[in-house]
Structure formats: C-alpha cells, structure tokens
Amino acid sequence: MSNRYETVFILTPVLSDAQVKEAVQKFVDFLEKNDAKIVHQENWGLKKLAYPIQKKSTGFYQLIEFEANPALVDKLETEFRRDERIMRFLTVKMDKHAIAFAESKRNNQTAKAE
C-alpha cells in the first residue's frame, strides 16, 4: 500500500548549482532505490527565509512529490538529518484534494508554457 507524499527541503545557500543538483539527485536516488515512484520535482531556487537558520537568511528550496510506502518517510527524514547540506525539511502525506490541486496546478503551468 503506497501513499502520495510531498517533501520540501531547504539546502544551505553556500552550495554551487552543481552541488545543489548533486544533493537533490542523492535524495531522488534514495527514494527510487527504496521503490518510491517520483511523481514530480520542482526547484524553487534561492529564496529568502522568514527567519535565519544556522545564521543564514537564504536557502535553495526543492520539492519532490512521490509515491511510497509509509515506512520510507522515516528513512528519508533520517537521511535529511544526516546530511549537513539540509537546513530544514517537511514531508506531508497528500490527501486526494491535495493531489488534485497539485495536478491541476501543474496542468495550468504546462498550458501557459505552450
């Protein structure tokens, strides 16, 4: 039984673009290796934080939407805690309304791009 989850994490702003991509890929690979299905991924770029974290006022935001079994979320969050590049993270289980909203938002963005 798998559920749909959305995880957003903030990477430290001292990383280069290549280091950010490598860090994100590490978590994508971790999810795929543990039989999760990546549904969607978004790089929100460098954003200002609402309050300083580790004396930093900005961070690279990344969103990954995936389907996995619930036990994997704990493993993923342990990986986030072990990685010094991750300043904050939040994983939420998406209900059917959140899934519908996310998909319609993506469809609208695709339509505007064309």
N, C-alpha and C positions, 0 to 999 in steps of 0.2 A: 504494500500500500504506500503510494507516494503522494506527497503534498506539494503544492507550489509555494515557494518561498522567494522573498526578495531580500537581498542583503546590500546594505550601503556601507562602504568603509572609507575612511579618510586616511590618505597617505601623507607622510611628512613632506613639507614643501621643499626640502633641501635636495630632493631627488631630481635627476635629469629625466627627460622624456623617456629615454631608453630604460632607465631604472624603474620608472613608473610602469611601463609596458611589461617589463620582466616580472615585477611584483604582482601585477594583475594576472598575468599568464600563470604564475605559480598557483594562485587560488583557483583559476579556471581548470588547470590540470588536476589539482587536488580533487575538485568536485567530479570531474569526468572519470578519474581513476577510481572513485568511490561510487560509480554507477549513477551519478546525477546527470540529468539532461539539462543543458544550458538552453534556456528559452530566449533570453535577451540580455544584452550587455550595453551599458552606456557609460561613456567617460564624460563626466560633467566638468572636468578641467579644474583649474586652480580657483578656489573660491575663498572669500574672507570668512573666517569663523565668527560665530556670535560672541565667543569669549576665548581668550588664549588657552591653548592646550600645550603643555610642555614648553611654555614661553614662545609659542609660535602663533601667529594671528591668521595664517592661511593654511590651506591643505588641498591636496588633489582628491576630489570626490569621485567615487566609482560605484556603479550599481550593477549588480548581477541578479538576474531573475532565473531561478532554476527549479526543477522538479527533482525531489529526492525523498528518501525515507527519513522519518523524523530523527532517527539516531545520528544521522550525518551532521545535523546542525550543531550538536555539541562538539563533534570532532572539528568542524570548520571553525567554530569560535575559539577552540583551543589553539588551532593554527594561527588565528589572528593574534591571540595573546602572546604567542611565542615570537612573532615577527616584530622587530623593533621599528620597522617602517610604518606600521599601522598605528595611528594615533587614536582612532575611535572606530567602532563598528556597531551595526544594528541589523539583526536579522528578524524578519517578521513572516509569519505564515499568512499567505494571502487567501482570503475567502473568495467566493465566486464573484462578488461585487468588485473587489479589488482587481481580480484577474480581468473582468470585463472592462473596467476603467482603463487599465494599463494597455490592453489590446486595442481599445478604441482610440486611445491617445496616440499609440504607435501608428495606427492606420491613418489618422488625420495628418500626422507628420509626413508620412510617405506620400499622401495625396498632395500635400502642399509642395513637396520637393519636386514633383513631376511637372 
